[in-house]
Amino acid sequence: MTIPKLILMMVSLLSIAVESKEAPKEAKVTTLLSKDLADLPGKEGVMITVEYPPGSSDPIHRHNAHAFVYVLEGSIVMQVRGAKEVTLTPGQSFYEGPNDVHVVGRNPSQTKPAKFVVFFVKDKGAPILVPAN
């Protein structure tokens, strides 16, 4: 093997190694539905899906809403301040209240993605997620 070919092969192997050490990507959030709730003036219902890549996690946050979570694929670890950490799998659900601070939200798998749907009841026009300490 010639020196240029050997160098090219080493650079290629190095780039593969660097790619595999990449930091986890952020969660992908897709809005499915947003609807004013006529019987609850000033409130709206919002439905989203969240896709966690392998190893992904959320920063500490709150929703200032009632949040109903249902796991579709993979597994997710959830915890609100003052409660126990729970691991959820497809078909299981989780609830966060308007005063809860979400301290753990992550995909524990380093190889498989996770996906869940969330239904919020919140103040109309308020943000879905608010950073917290």
Secondary structure as UniProt FT lines:
FT   HELIX           3..20
FT   STRAND          28..36
FT   TURN            38..39
FT   TURN            41..42
FT   STRAND          43..52
FT   TURN            54..55
FT   STRAND          61..62
FT   STRAND          65..73
FT   STRAND          76..80
FT   TURN            81..82
FT   STRAND          86..88
FT   TURN            90..91
FT   STRAND          93..96
FT   TURN            98..99
FT   STRAND          102..106
FT   STRAND          114..123
FT   TURN            124..125
FT   STRAND          130..131
//
